[in-house]
Amino acid sequence: MAAVGAPPPSSGGLQSAAAALALASSSSLHPPSESQSRIAQLESALKSMSATTASACRACDGLSRRSRHLDSLTSPASETSALLARTSAHLNATSAVLRDAREKFDTVGDCEPSVERLFWGAREACREVAAHAERQGRGGVLPPSMRQLIDSSSGASSGGKSRADDLSRSAKIAAKSVLELASSSEAGSPAPLTEQELYAGADAMEIVRDAHAYFARRREWKSARDVRSDLDRVHRVGVDAMGLLVAGHLTGAGAAVRRKVDGAPDPKARKGRGKSVPKRVATSAAERAEETAAAARDRLQEALQNRDLMKSVGEYEEYLPLSTRAVRELRAIFECLGGMPSDGRGLALQPLKPSLARALPPPAPAAPAGGKVLRTEKVGSGRYADLTLKPLRTGYPHLDAYGEARRSVAYASVDGYCRQLRNARKKSLPGGSAASASAHAKNVDAAARDAVRCIEHAMVVCSGEKGVYRCVVAPSASAAGRGEGGEEGGRGGTTPGGSSVGGGGGGPDPHYRRALAASYSYVAAAAVDRLLDLVEYTFMREAGCASQPGQSSGGDGSTAEGGSAAGAGTDIRAAASAAAAGLRVVDGVRMLGPSLSKLCESPLPDLRGDPGEATIASALCISLHRSTVKNCAKTLENLARSVQLDPLDGPRHRPADARVATVSSDVVHAVRVISPFVSAYRSVSKRRSLPWDPNVGDGAGEMDVFVRFLVKQLLISLSGKAQNYRNDEGPDSQAKSHLFMMNNTFYLLELLGPNDDADGAEGGGGGEDYRITAPWFRQKLTKSFESEKARYLACWEVLNRHLTDVDNRDLAYQSGKEVLSLESGRLLKSRFSGFIEDFERVYVVHRNFTVIDPKLRETLQGDVRGVFLGRYQAFFDKYSRIQFSKKNMENYLKYTPQKLDSLIGQLFAMQ
């Protein structure tokens, strides 16, 4: 048997096998063997297998035909089933699109009531805040948008018209709708806006934005354009409403500072057993009103070393003026509007193309090129530049509303404090003596002290405004940076080109970052601008920087406000008070300026705009330092010029009795009042080239250079006055010139010269203890004093020519008498009479001179005695015993040495 499943043999093989079997049977007559029988069986099996294979092939052919027929029957049914499935999916998608489109088409009708309610509620809330501010006399703090609600009875109409002038074509459509809403509401004011209504309005605006993005992707729809226009109108009404609400909340909150409680205990101090809680270290307002420059410097240095600087400066402290509900509402508004794109003028409901986003204009107002702000307003007007008077235009209405509202509040806070200090200073001036030098000096010093106090207050105001910014604006900025929003083009979405709108997790986009920095800078700039005007007013009007020596300080002959005497430019003491006041202001700016500049920076490090882009607040801080240094340099130059231009004649400038000149005491006073400000002078000399010190930077000189220049100019002035003494006609001209120089040089040595225990340091001490310990001072003045004293004593040397001895051989007596002969007596008579005549002539001249210093007076009297009194004593003792006159002996001997000593002791007495 063939194996099952073996392939059937071919027909040729079967025929050959049969032939072989036939040959074998014919060739042998023997019966078949076992092999032959098996072959026969194999042949039979092969035949059966062949028949079976043929039948199986026929069956396979049949099955193939039937299979092909079945396939031709089932294929059309499968295709039809797939088409039906796709058709069902398309119908379902179309139904969903229709439902979604129906909802989007109904967005205007669904959301407009909530937005209108938000607008009217915000309008009424702003009107109440504005009316309350007007009743309290604080109408000046209202931003323009709120002031319009008070100026007219139809506040919304006037506000809408004014806004329509500044908006683009699409924005005017929104403004027109506001006017329509205003004209249609005549049934009375609506109920106050609730917090839930605000949230509903914010949600409605989110829905409006999503619907606008929905139709923006379906521009091929014929009705899409009209629907987008309506959505834009509703959204702009909501943006205006939120802007009004932001302005109302931030204006009505008031200043972000409050007065400290003087003498309040330090809450961090621990109360020990049996010990009382120590008082607050901060100085009270009453003490600061009389604070000296040294005390203020020590206090500020201690404050700068304190980690919490704001608790150590100023009479006010920062605090958050907003209620909890106001904070929640403001955060909701900023979060609703914060991440939207802007076209540079307002919010855009659709993302901008990358090319347009890169070409957006920067926020306005912007700092001038180079960051140098020039004065545009009048000194004393309360403004330095018009930058903060310009409306804020960042492209984000909520940031504009925040900036203008807090700008007005910050300015009013600093301005009110400045006016308060000025009024208090006016009241403290003594009545009837406003034109005196002491009153002028006191007023100038008080003005400088108040200027430093205003710097401290401006720092506290900026710190408080930074707290408001962190509380209200910063959270929404962080949310915009995280890219919140849906895929329908909401906040944090992406433009079709793939550019980030809300920052995409990497922080806000550059334009929004600049807008955030510009809005805070706008607020801080208002405080710095008011401070800058006050500082320049202190220099120009109070200190008289606007006038040169020899001109009136007011420029028009009027006195400066606060009692400054006009025409004080030629007075050295007035110039010295102005210089000391300027250095005091520089000291305050030098110590507090960096902290103020840091407070004017954006509170968030990643929201400060481009590193090289200066904000108006930082530019004004730089201008504050520049202006202070420049004006202080002017006061120093005016002081030096006043010494140079001190008149050489006149009883006040050139005393008739040769006493110490007024210019000497004035220069000593000037040196003492400016000496405590060594660091402040260094700040000026490093940045300004001065006539006596042209070097700047590290090569600039110290205070000793200026003091040396003042002393040099003083000695030149004294030499000119002494020369005018010599030019006078009279016997006392020479002596008066020499004594005048002696009086003044000795006065300077006594008051400014080094003490015996001086250590040789430059400019030891300060104020009344200031001493010029440099060797040049003692050497120069001592040399001048000794030279003038020698010349002065030479005036007394004329008496010694009569005190010569007479040769004994020339003394002949009358015969039998003790009386000299006539010829011999004439020799002694001429000597005594000549001495008497010259002494009386010299004494009459010198007894009118004055030496105020008792030490110098005694020294000069001793020196005068040393010139001739010793020789006269010997001459008198020798020849007074000889009778050289018969009748008039007492006339020749009327001046005994004791009497001369007494007369010399009466010299130089104060007249």
C-alpha positions in Angstrom: 0.0 0.0 0.0 1.2 3.4 -0.9 1.6 5.7 2.0 -1.5 7.9 2.7 -1.1 11.3 1.4 1.6 10.3 -1.1 1.3 12.0 -4.5 -0.4 9.8 -7.2 2.0 8.3 -9.7 2.0 9.7 -13.2 0.4 7.8 -16.2 3.8 7.1 -17.8 5.0 5.3 -14.7 1.9 3.1 -14.6 2.4 1.9 -18.2 6.0 0.9 -17.7 5.2 -1.0 -14.6 2.4 -3.0 -16.4 4.8 -3.9 -19.2 7.4 -5.1 -16.8 4.8 -7.3 -15.1 3.7 -8.8 -18.4 7.2 -9.6 -19.5 7.9 -11.4 -16.2 4.7 -13.6 -16.4 5.4 -14.6 -20.0 9.0 -15.5 -19.5 8.3 -17.9 -16.7 5.9 -20.7 -16.5 6.1 -20.9 -12.8 3.2 -19.7 -10.6 3.4 -16.1 -9.2 5.5 -15.6 -6.2 4.8 -13.5 -3.1 6.6 -10.5 -4.8 4.5 -10.8 -7.9 1.3 -10.9 -5.8 2.4 -7.8 -4.0 3.1 -6.0 -7.3 -0.3 -7.0 -8.5 -1.9 -5.5 -5.4 0.2 -2.4 -5.8 -1.1 -2.0 -9.4 -4.6 -2.3 -8.2 -4.0 0.3 -5.5 -2.5 2.7 -7.9 -5.5 2.4 -10.2 -7.9 3.1 -7.3 -5.7 6.1 -6.1 -5.7 7.6 -9.6 -9.5 7.4 -9.7 -9.8 9.0 -6.3 -7.4 11.8 -7.2 -9.3 12.6 -10.3 -12.6 12.8 -8.3 -10.9 15.1 -5.7 -9.7 17.5 -8.4 -13.1 17.7 -9.8 -14.5 18.5 -6.4 -11.9 21.2 -5.8 -12.7 22.8 -9.1 -16.4 22.9 -8.1 -15.7 24.4 -4.7 -13.5 27.1 -6.3 -16.4 28.1 -8.6 -18.9 28.2 -5.8 -16.5 30.4 -3.7 -16.1 32.9 -6.5 -19.8 33.1 -6.9 -20.3 33.7 -3.1 -17.7 36.5 -3.1 -19.5 38.2 -6.0 -22.7 38.1 -3.9 -21.3 39.5 -0.5 -18.9 42.5 -1.6 -21.7 45.1 -2.4 -23.3 44.5 1.0 -20.0 45.3 2.9 -19.4 48.5 0.9 -22.9 49.6 1.6 -22.5 49.0 5.3 -19.3 51.1 5.5 -21.0 54.0 3.7 -23.8 53.8 6.1 -21.4 54.0 9.1 -19.6 57.0 7.7 -22.9 58.8 7.0 -24.0 58.2 10.6 -20.7 59.7 12.0 -21.1 62.8 9.7 -24.7 63.3 10.9 -23.6 63.1 14.5 -20.8 65.6 13.9 -23.1 68.0 12.0 -25.6 67.8 14.8 -22.9 68.7 17.4 -21.7 71.6 15.2 -25.2 72.9 14.9 -25.8 72.7 18.6 -22.4 74.4 19.3 -23.1 77.1 16.7 -26.6 77.7 18.1 -25.0 78.2 21.5 -22.3 80.6 20.1 -24.9 82.5 18.1 -26.9 83.0 21.3 -23.8 84.2 23.2 -24.5 87.9 22.6 -28.1 87.6 23.9 -27.0 85.4 26.9 -24.0 87.5 28.0 -25.0 91.0 27.2 -27.3 91.4 30.3 -24.5 90.4 32.7 -22.1 92.8 31.0 -24.6 95.6 31.1 -25.2 95.0 34.7 -21.5 95.0 35.3 -21.1 98.4 33.5 -23.9 100.2 35.4 -22.8 98.8 38.7 -19.2 99.9 38.1 -20.4 103.3 36.9 -22.4 103.9 40.1 -19.7 102.6 42.3 -17.2 105.0 40.7 -19.7 107.9 41.0 -20.1 107.2 44.7 -16.3 107.1 45.3 -15.9 110.4 43.3 -18.7 112.1 45.2 -17.2 111.0 48.5 -13.8 112.3 47.5 -15.3 115.6 46.5 -17.1 116.0 49.8 -13.8 115.4 51.6 -11.9 117.8 49.5 -9.8 115.1 47.8 -11.1 115.7 44.3 -7.5 116.2 43.1 -6.8 112.4 43.5 -9.5 111.4 41.0 -8.3 110.1 37.7 -9.8 111.6 34.5 -12.2 108.8 34.0 -13.8 109.3 37.4 -13.7 113.1 37.3 -15.9 113.0 34.2 -18.6 111.3 36.3 -18.7 114.4 38.6 -18.4 117.1 35.9 -21.7 116.3 34.2 -25.0 114.8 35.3 -24.9 112.3 32.5 -21.6 110.9 33.6 -21.7 107.9 31.4 -22.5 109.9 28.3 -19.7 112.4 28.8 -17.3 109.6 29.7 -18.3 107.6 26.7 -17.8 110.6 24.4 -14.4 111.4 25.8 -13.3 107.8 25.4 -14.7 107.7 21.8 -12.2 110.3 20.8 -9.2 108.1 21.7 -10.4 104.8 20.4 -10.0 103.1 17.1 -12.9 102.4 14.7 -13.9 99.2 16.4 -13.6 100.8 19.8 -16.0 103.6 18.8 -18.6 101.0 18.2 -18.2 99.9 21.8 -18.3 103.6 22.9 -21.5 104.1 20.9 -23.1 101.2 22.7 -22.2 102.8 26.0 -23.9 106.0 25.0 -27.0 104.1 24.0 -27.0 102.3 27.3 -26.6 105.6 29.1 -29.4 107.3 27.2 -31.8 104.3 27.7 -31.3 104.2 31.5 -33.5 107.0 33.0 -35.3 105.0 35.6 -32.9 105.9 38.4 -29.6 104.5 39.6 -29.4 100.6 39.8 -28.7 98.7 42.9 -25.1 98.4 44.1 -23.0 95.8 42.3 -22.5 92.6 44.1 -19.5 90.4 44.1 -21.4 87.5 42.4 -22.5 89.9 39.6 -18.9 90.8 39.0 -17.9 87.2 38.7 -20.9 86.6 36.4 -19.7 89.5 34.2 -16.2 88.1 34.1 -17.5 84.7 33.2 -19.7 86.3 30.5 -16.6 88.0 29.0 -14.8 84.7 29.0 -17.6 83.2 27.1 -17.6 86.1 24.7 -13.9 85.7 24.0 -14.4 81.9 23.4 -17.3 82.6 21.0 -15.2 85.3 19.1 -12.4 82.8 18.7 -15.0 80.2 17.5 -16.3 82.4 14.7 -12.7 83.7 13.9 -11.9 80.1 12.8 -15.1 80.0 10.6 -14.6 83.1 8.6 -16.3 81.4 5.6 -19.6 81.6 7.3 -21.6 84.5 6.0 -23.0 85.6 9.4 -19.6 85.2 11.2 -18.6 88.9 10.5 -21.7 90.4 12.0 -21.6 88.1 15.1 -17.9 88.9 15.7 -18.8 92.6 15.5 -21.5 92.2 18.2 -19.2 90.1 20.4 -16.5 92.8 20.1 -19.0 95.5 21.1 -20.2 93.5 24.2 -16.6 92.8 25.2 -15.5 96.4 25.0 -18.4 97.4 27.2 -17.2 94.9 29.7 -13.6 96.1 29.5 -14.8 99.7 30.1 -16.8 98.5 33.1 -13.9 96.7 34.6 -11.7 99.7 34.0 -14.1 101.9 35.9 -14.3 99.4 38.7 -10.5 99.1 39.0 -10.3 102.9 39.1 -13.0 103.1 41.7 -11.6 100.5 44.0 -8.0 101.8 43.8 -8.9 105.4 44.1 -11.4 105.0 46.9 -8.9 102.9 48.9 -6.7 105.9 49.5 -3.0 106.1 50.3 -1.0 103.0 51.0 0.7 104.6 54.0 -0.4 105.5 57.5 1.1 107.5 60.3 3.3 105.6 62.8 2.4 105.8 66.5 5.2 107.8 68.1 6.7 106.1 71.1 4.9 102.8 70.5 6.7 99.8 71.9 8.6 97.5 69.5 6.4 94.4 69.1 9.5 92.2 68.6 11.1 93.3 71.9 10.7 90.7 74.7 9.5 91.8 78.1 11.9 90.4 80.7 11.2 89.8 84.3 11.0 93.1 86.1 11.9 95.0 83.0 9.7 97.3 80.9 9.3 96.9 77.2 11.8 99.3 75.4 10.4 102.1 73.3 10.5 102.0 69.5 13.9 103.1 68.3 12.4 105.2 65.5 12.5 109.0 66.0 9.2 110.7 66.5 7.8 113.4 64.2 8.4 116.1 66.8 12.0 115.1 67.2 12.6 115.0 63.5 11.3 118.5 63.1 14.3 119.7 65.1 16.7 117.0 64.1 20.3 118.1 63.3 22.2 117.0 60.3 24.5 114.8 62.3 21.6 113.1 64.1 19.8 112.5 60.8 22.9 111.0 59.3 23.4 108.7 62.2 19.7 107.7 62.1 19.8 107.0 58.4 23.0 105.0 58.6 21.4 102.9 61.3 18.3 102.5 59.2 20.3 101.3 56.2 21.9 98.6 58.3 18.5 97.4 59.3 17.0 94.6 57.1 13.6 96.1 57.3 14.5 99.5 56.1 10.9 100.8 55.7 10.2 100.4 59.4 13.2 102.6 60.3 12.6 105.6 58.0 9.8 108.1 57.7 7.0 109.1 59.9 4.6 106.9 58.1 4.5 103.1 57.5 3.2 101.1 54.5 0.0 99.1 54.7 -2.6 97.6 52.4 -5.6 100.0 52.1 -7.9 97.5 50.3 -10.6 95.4 51.9 -10.7 91.7 51.4 -13.7 91.9 49.0 -12.0 94.6 46.9 -8.9 92.4 46.6 -10.9 89.5 45.4 -12.8 91.6 42.9 -9.6 93.3 41.6 -7.9 90.0 41.2 -10.8 88.6 39.3 -10.7 91.5 36.9 -7.0 91.3 36.4 -7.2 87.6 35.9 -10.0 88.0 33.4 -8.1 90.6 31.3 -4.5 89.9 32.1 -3.6 87.3 29.5 -5.4 88.7 26.5 -3.3 90.0 23.5 -3.1 93.7 22.7 -2.8 95.6 19.5 -1.0 98.4 21.2 -4.2 100.5 21.7 -6.5 98.1 23.4 -7.3 94.4 24.0 -7.6 92.2 20.9 -10.1 89.4 20.9 -8.1 87.5 18.3 -4.4 86.6 18.5 -2.0 88.8 16.6 0.3 87.7 13.9 3.9 87.3 15.0 5.0 90.1 12.7 2.4 92.5 14.1 3.1 91.5 17.7 6.8 92.3 17.2 5.9 95.8 15.8 3.7 96.9 18.6 4.4 100.4 20.0 6.0 100.7 23.4 3.9 101.8 26.4 3.5 105.5 26.7 4.7 107.7 28.3 8.2 106.4 28.0 11.5 107.7 29.3 13.3 110.1 27.0 16.2 108.8 24.9 19.3 108.4 27.1 17.2 108.4 30.2 17.7 112.1 30.9 14.6 113.9 32.0 14.5 117.6 31.7 12.3 120.0 33.6 9.2 121.1 31.7 7.2 122.6 34.5 7.7 125.7 36.6 9.7 125.4 39.8 7.3 125.1 42.7 4.4 124.1 40.6 4.4 120.6 42.2 5.6 119.0 39.0 9.0 118.5 37.5 8.2 117.1 34.1 5.0 116.5 32.2 5.6 112.7 31.9 3.2 111.8 34.7 0.6 114.3 33.4 0.3 112.4 30.2 -2.3 109.6 30.2 -1.0 106.0 30.5 -1.4 104.0 27.3 0.0 100.5 27.7 -2.6 98.8 25.4 -4.2 97.1 28.4 -7.1 99.1 29.8 -7.0 97.4 33.2 -3.3 98.4 33.6 -4.1 101.9 32.4 -6.9 102.2 35.0 -4.6 100.9 37.7 -1.8 103.2 36.8 -3.8 106.4 36.6 -5.8 105.7 39.8 -2.7 104.9 41.9 -0.7 107.6 40.2 -3.1 110.2 41.6 -3.2 108.7 45.1 0.6 108.4 45.3 1.1 112.0 44.1 -1.5 113.3 46.6 0.2 111.4 49.4 3.6 113.0 48.7 2.2 116.4 47.9 0.1 116.5 51.1 3.1 115.7 53.2 5.2 118.4 51.5 2.5 121.0 52.1 2.1 119.9 55.7 5.9 120.4 56.4 5.9 123.7 54.6 3.0 125.1 56.6 4.6 123.9 59.8 7.8 125.6 58.8 6.0 128.9 58.2 4.4 128.8 61.6 7.7 128.2 63.3 9.4 131.3 61.9 9.6 134.2 64.4 7.3 137.0 63.7 8.7 140.3 62.5 12.2 139.0 61.8 11.8 137.2 58.6 14.5 139.3 56.9 17.1 138.7 59.5 20.1 136.5 58.7 19.5 134.1 61.6 15.9 133.6 60.5 17.0 133.0 56.9 19.6 130.5 58.0 17.1 128.7 60.2 14.5 128.6 57.4 17.0 127.2 54.8 18.2 124.5 57.3 14.6 123.6 58.1 13.8 123.4 54.3 16.7 121.0 53.7 15.7 118.9 56.7 12.1 118.8 55.4 13.4 117.8 51.9 15.2 114.8 53.5 12.0 113.9 55.4 10.1 114.0 52.1 12.6 111.6 50.5 11.9 109.2 53.4 8.2 109.7 52.9 8.4 109.1 49.2 10.3 105.8 49.9 7.4 104.7 52.2 4.8 105.7 49.6 6.6 103.7 46.8 6.9 100.8 49.2 3.2 100.9 49.9 2.4 101.1 46.2 4.6 98.2 45.6 2.5 96.3 48.2 -0.7 97.2 46.3 0.9 96.1 43.0 2.0 92.7 44.5 -1.5 92.1 46.0 -3.5 93.1 42.9 -1.4 92.9 39.7 1.3 90.3 40.4 -1.0 87.3 40.9 -2.7 87.8 37.5 0.8 88.4 35.9 1.9 85.0 37.2 -1.3 83.4 36.0 -0.7 84.8 32.5 2.8 83.5 32.6 1.5 80.0 33.3 -0.5 80.1 30.1 -4.0 79.5 31.6 -6.9 79.2 29.1 -8.6 76.8 26.8 -7.9 75.5 23.4 -10.5 77.8 21.9 -8.1 80.8 21.8 -8.6 82.0 25.4 -5.9 83.3 27.7 -2.6 81.5 27.3 -3.5 80.2 23.8 -1.3 80.3 20.8 -1.5 82.1 17.5 -2.0 80.2 14.3 1.6 80.6 13.6 2.5 78.9 16.9 3.6 82.1 18.8 2.6 82.3 22.5 0.0 84.9 23.5 0.0 84.6 27.2 3.5 83.4 27.6 3.0 79.7 27.3 4.5 78.9 30.7 7.6 81.0 30.0 6.3 84.2 31.4 4.1 86.9 29.8 4.8 88.0 26.3 7.3 90.9 25.9 4.7 93.5 25.3 2.6 92.6 28.3 5.8 92.5 30.4 6.7 96.0 29.3 3.2 97.1 30.1 3.3 95.7 33.6 6.7 97.4 34.3 5.4 100.7 32.7 2.2 100.7 34.8 4.0 100.4 38.1 6.7 102.9 37.0 3.9 105.3 36.2 2.7 105.2 39.8 6.1 105.4 41.4 7.1 108.2 39.0 4.4 110.5 40.3 5.9 110.3 43.8 9.4 110.8 42.6 8.3 113.7 40.3 6.7 115.6 43.2 9.8 114.9 45.3 12.1 116.2 42.5 10.2 119.4 42.3 10.4 119.9 46.0 14.1 119.4 46.1 14.7 121.8 43.3 12.4 124.3 45.0 14.5 124.0 48.1 17.6 124.8 46.1 16.2 127.5 43.8 13.9 129.4 46.1 14.9 128.6 49.7 18.6 128.3 49.1 18.8 131.0 46.4 20.5 128.9 43.7 18.5 130.8 41.1 20.3 134.0 41.8 24.0 134.8 41.7 25.9 136.7 44.4 24.9 140.4 44.0 21.4 139.6 42.7 18.2 139.1 44.6 17.4 135.5 45.5 13.9 135.7 44.3 14.9 136.9 40.8 12.1 139.5 40.8 13.0 141.2 44.1 10.5 139.1 46.1 11.4 137.1 49.1 11.4 133.3 48.8 8.5 131.5 50.4 9.1 130.8 54.1 10.9 134.0 55.0 14.1 134.0 52.9 15.5 137.5 52.6 15.8 138.7 49.1 19.1 140.1 48.2 20.9 137.7 50.5 23.1 136.5 47.6 25.9 138.8 48.7 25.7 137.6 52.3 28.3 135.0 53.1 26.3 133.6 56.0 23.3 133.2 53.8 25.4 131.5 51.1 27.0 129.2 53.8 23.5 128.3 55.1 22.5 127.5 51.5 25.6 125.4 50.9 25.1 123.5 54.2 21.5 122.9 53.2 22.5 121.6 49.8 25.0 119.3 51.3 22.4 118.0 53.7 20.0 117.2 50.9 22.9 115.5 49.0 23.6 113.5 52.1 20.0 112.3 52.1 19.9 111.6 48.4 23.3 109.8 48.6 22.1 107.5 51.4 18.5 107.0 50.4 18.7 107.4 46.7 19.7 103.8 45.9 16.9 102.4 48.0 14.4 104.7 46.4 15.6 103.7 43.0 15.2 100.0 43.9 11.7 100.6 45.2 10.8 102.2 41.8 11.8 99.0 40.0 9.1 96.4 39.0 8.3 94.2 42.0 8.7 91.0 40.0 12.2 90.2 38.6 10.8 88.7 35.4 8.5 91.6 34.7 11.0 94.4 34.4 11.0 94.7 30.7 14.3 94.8 28.7 17.4 95.2 30.9 18.5 98.2 28.9 15.1 99.9 28.8 14.8 102.7 31.3 11.4 103.4 32.9 10.2 106.9 33.7 10.5 106.3 37.5 14.1 105.1 37.2 14.9 108.0 34.9 13.4 110.5 37.4 15.5 108.9 40.2 18.6 109.5 38.1 17.5 113.1 37.5 16.9 113.5 41.3 20.6 112.6 41.9 21.9 114.7 39.0 19.8 117.7 40.0 20.8 117.5 43.6 24.5 117.3 42.8 24.3 120.1 40.2 22.4 122.5 42.5 24.6 121.7 45.5 27.6 122.5 43.4 25.9 125.8 42.6 25.5 126.6 46.3 29.2 125.8 46.9 30.2 128.0 44.0 27.9 130.7 45.3 29.6 130.5 48.7 33.1 130.8 47.2 31.9 133.6 44.9 30.4 135.5 47.9 33.8 135.4 49.6 35.5 136.6 46.5 33.0 139.4 45.9 33.0 140.6 49.5 33.2 144.4 49.3 36.6 145.9 50.3 35.1 149.2 51.6 32.4 150.2 54.0 32.2 150.3 57.8 30.7 146.7 57.9 33.4 145.2 55.6 36.4 147.4 56.6 36.0 148.4 60.3 37.3 151.8 61.3 39.0 150.4 64.4 40.8 147.6 62.6 38.9 144.9 64.5 38.1 141.5 63.1 36.3 141.9 59.8 32.8 140.4 59.3 34.1 138.4 56.4 36.4 136.5 58.7 33.7 135.5 61.1 31.4 134.6 58.2 34.0 132.4 56.6 34.7 130.6 60.0 30.9 130.1 60.3 30.8 128.8 56.7 33.6 126.3 57.3 32.0 125.1 60.4 28.5 124.6 58.9 29.7 122.7 55.9 32.4 120.7 57.6 30.1 117.8 58.9 29.2 116.9 55.3 32.5 115.3 54.2 30.8 112.4 52.4 28.2 114.6 50.7 31.0 116.9 49.4 32.8 113.9 48.1 29.7 112.9 46.1 29.5 116.3 44.5 33.2 116.7 43.7 33.4 113.2 42.1 30.6 114.1 39.7 31.0 117.8 39.1 34.1 119.8 38.0 34.4 122.7 40.5 36.4 125.9 39.9 38.8 125.1 42.8 38.9 121.3 41.9 38.6 120.6 38.2 39.2 116.8 38.8 36.3 114.4 38.8 36.0 110.7 39.8 38.6 109.2 42.0 41.0 112.1 41.5 38.5 114.6 43.0 39.6 116.4 46.2 38.1 116.2 49.7 36.5 118.8 51.8 40.0 120.2 52.8 40.5 121.4 49.2 37.4 123.5 49.4 38.2 124.8 52.9 41.7 125.8 51.7 40.2 127.6 48.7 37.8 129.5 51.0 40.7 130.5 53.3 42.8 131.5 50.3 40.0 133.8 49.0 39.5 135.2 52.5 43.2 136.1 52.8 43.0 137.8 49.4 40.0 139.7 50.5 41.7 140.7 53.8 44.8 141.8 51.9 42.7 144.0 49.7 41.0 145.6 52.7 44.4 146.1 54.3 45.7 147.8 51.1 42.7 150.1 51.2 43.7 151.0 54.8 47.1 152.0 53.5 45.7 154.0 50.7 43.7 156.1 53.1 45.1 159.5 54.1 46.0 159.9 57.7 48.7 159.0 60.2 47.0 155.8 61.2 46.8 154.2 57.8 49.8 151.9 58.0 49.3 150.9 61.6 45.6 150.2 61.0 46.5 148.0 58.0 48.9 145.9 60.0 46.7 145.6 63.1 43.7 144.6 60.9 45.7 141.7 59.4 46.9 140.7 62.9 43.4 140.7 64.3 42.0 138.5 61.4 44.9 136.0 61.1 44.9 135.5 64.9 41.2 135.1 64.9 41.4 132.4 62.2 44.2 130.6 64.0 42.3 130.6 67.2 39.0 129.3 65.8 40.2 127.1 63.0 43.8 126.2 63.9 44.7 122.9 65.3 44.6 122.3 69.1 47.7 121.4 71.0 46.5 117.8 71.2 45.6 117.5 67.5 46.7 114.3 65.8 47.5 115.9 62.5 44.5 114.5 60.6 42.9 116.5 57.9 39.9 118.5 59.1 39.6 117.1 62.5 36.2 117.2 64.1 33.1 118.7 62.6 30.8 121.7 63.3 32.0 123.8 66.2 34.8 121.4 66.8 36.1 121.6 63.2 39.9 122.3 63.0 42.2 122.6 60.1 45.0 120.4 61.2 46.9 120.5 57.9 50.4 122.1 58.2 49.7 124.7 55.5 47.1 126.5 57.6 49.2 127.1 60.7 52.4 127.9 58.6 50.7 130.4 56.3 48.7 132.3 58.9 51.5 132.3 61.5 53.9 133.7 58.9 51.4 136.4 58.0 50.7 137.2 61.6 54.4 137.5 62.6 55.1 139.6 59.5 52.3 142.0 60.2 53.1 142.2 63.9 56.7 143.1 63.2 55.5 145.9 60.9 53.0 147.1 63.4 55.6 147.2 66.2 57.8 149.2 63.9 55.3 152.1 64.3 56.4 152.2 68.0 60.1 152.1 67.2 60.0 155.9 66.6 60.0 156.4 70.3 63.4 154.7 70.8 65.2 157.4 68.8 64.7 159.8 71.7 66.0 157.4 74.3 69.7 157.6 73.5 72.2 158.2 76.2 74.0 161.6 76.6 77.7 161.5 76.9 78.8 162.5 80.5 81.3 164.9 79.0 78.4 166.9 77.5 76.7 167.3 80.9 77.9 170.5 82.5 76.5 171.9 85.7 76.1 175.6 86.6 78.7 176.8 89.0 77.8 176.0 92.6 74.5 174.5 91.6 73.1 171.0 90.8 71.3 172.3 87.8 72.7 171.6 84.4 73.8 174.4 82.3 71.6 175.8 79.6 73.3 173.9 76.8 73.5 170.6 78.7 69.8 170.9 79.8 68.7 171.4 76.3 70.1 168.0 75.4 67.9 166.2 77.9 64.9 168.5 77.3 65.0 167.7 73.6 65.0 164.0 74.3 62.2 164.1 76.8 60.1 166.6 74.9 60.6 164.6 71.6 59.6 161.4 73.3 56.5 163.0 74.8 55.5 164.5 71.5 55.9 161.3 69.5 54.4 159.1 72.2 51.3 161.3 72.4 51.0 161.4 68.6 51.4 157.6 68.4 49.2 156.9 71.3 46.4 159.1 70.1 46.4 157.1 66.8 46.6 153.6 68.4 44.2 154.1 71.2 41.3 154.1 68.7 42.2 150.6 67.6 40.3 147.5 68.9 41.5 144.0 69.6 38.5 141.9 70.8 40.4 138.8 71.7 41.8 139.3 75.2 44.7 136.9 74.6 45.8 138.9 71.6 45.3 142.1 73.4 47.5 141.2 76.3 50.1 139.8 73.9 50.2 143.0 71.8 50.3 145.2 74.9 53.3 143.2 76.1 55.0 143.5 72.7 54.4 147.2 72.7 56.0 147.5 76.1 58.9 145.4 74.9 59.6 147.9 72.1 60.4 150.9 74.2 59.2 150.7 77.8 62.3 148.9 79.0 64.6 151.5 77.5 62.4 154.3 78.7 62.6 152.8 82.2 66.4 152.9 82.1 66.5 156.3 80.5 64.0 157.8 82.9 65.7 156.3 86.0 69.0 157.7 84.8 68.1 161.2 83.9 65.1 162.0 86.0 67.5 162.4 89.0 69.3 165.2 87.2 67.7 168.6 87.2 67.9 169.8 83.7 65.1 172.5 84.0 64.6 175.1 86.7 60.9 175.6 86.4 59.3 173.0 84.1 60.9 169.8 85.4 57.5 168.2 86.0 56.4 168.8 82.4 59.3 166.8 81.0 58.8 164.0 83.6 55.0 163.7 83.4 55.1 160.3 81.8 56.6 158.0 84.4 57.2 154.4 83.4 54.3 153.3 85.6 52.0 155.8 83.9 53.1 154.6 80.5 52.5 151.1 81.5 49.1 152.0 82.6 48.4 153.8 79.3 49.6 150.9 77.3 47.3 148.7 79.3 44.4 150.8 78.0 45.3 150.2 74.4 43.1 148.1 72.1 40.2 148.2 74.4 36.8 147.4 72.9 35.1 150.6 71.7 
